[in-house]
Amino acid sequence: MSMMERIYQIDQMLAGRQFITKDELLERLGVSLATLKRDLAYLKDRLNAPIVFDRDLGGYRFERTTNKIGPQYELPGLWFSADEIHALLTMQHLLANLDTGGLLGPHIQPLLARLSGMLGAADNPVEEIQKRIKIQTVGARHFELEHFQALGSALLRRKRLLIRYHAKGTDEVTEREVSPQRLVHYRDNWYMDAWCHLRDGLRAFSVDSIKHAEILEVKSKNVAQKLLDEVLGAGYGIFSGKNVQWATLVFSAERSRWVASEKWHSAQKGKVLPDGHYQLEVPYTDDRELVMDILKYGGDCTVQAPKALANRIRTMALALVANHPA
């Protein structure tokens, strides 16, 4: 552990406790008494830390009762241990690869440069991390950065937005005034949950389908988190609503080894059947996305309920075979 790591640990221990004994400090830091004394002297003499030894308590503490004259105690600015830097650089690499729109890059780069310098001659410099971690996204749709920034700004400032929205399902473009509630990153794409004043209800808007976004100086309508989850989080996938149904799916014994560890929905129910098949129950309100996920398993997935969903899967499977004969 470096000296600066010890300095920050001592500060955290003293700040979080009424006092701490010499033996506790030595055990936590794993240093000699001479090193501990040097660290405490550095804190007091160089950084103006108000550390005192309280004989009544039998330990060190911060003096909080008197106003200190002269330079005030303050640790150096942003500082991380080598392990923390590795974690941050790894996270940055993940973000850089997930952030295909370049949303965070301009803000992350100054921090990355500082972290790289602090990492110094460590065993895993940033170049090595970037070279050894690879993330590939599939199906991410392009969107305009300026639209995303307008959405984020309106969301945090609690302002309404005027958007021009292209609904791909109907191929219609409508102009809507919306009150943004939250941004959701789901399956490599961004969505905005918002109150639509045109439809007078909650809707999930795909950010890539927003062709124009203008912040209005009108206070946004606030929707309770509970209602947001009930309407837009109750069912399977990004398409949701209030009329929840439950789908019962059974996967082959071979596929069960994969599906048993997958999370389809936060409220899902799953169990391994006596014959090795896997039964999965998921809530849904709009079957579009659920149908696509079921079809990708082909004959390894059977819909037991509801009957309407089973019929829909059967019809679509037959259509796929008819359109792509062997």
Secondary structure, DSSP 8 states (H G I E B T S, - for coil): --HHHHHHHHHHHHHHSS-B-HHHHHHHHT--HHHHHHHHHIIIIIS---EEEETTTTEEEE--SS---SS-----SS---HHHHHHHHHHHHHHHHH-TT-SSHHHHHHHHHHHHHHHTT-SS-HHHHHHH-----SS-----HHHHHHHHHHHHHTEEEEEEEEETTTTEEEEEEEEEEEEEEETTEEEEEEEETTTTEEEEEEGGGEEEEEEEEEE-----HHHHHHHHSSSSSS---S--EEEEEEE-HHHHHHHTT--S-TT-EEEE-TTS-EEEEEEES--HHHHHHHHTTGGGEEEEE-HHHHHHHHHHHHHHHHHS--
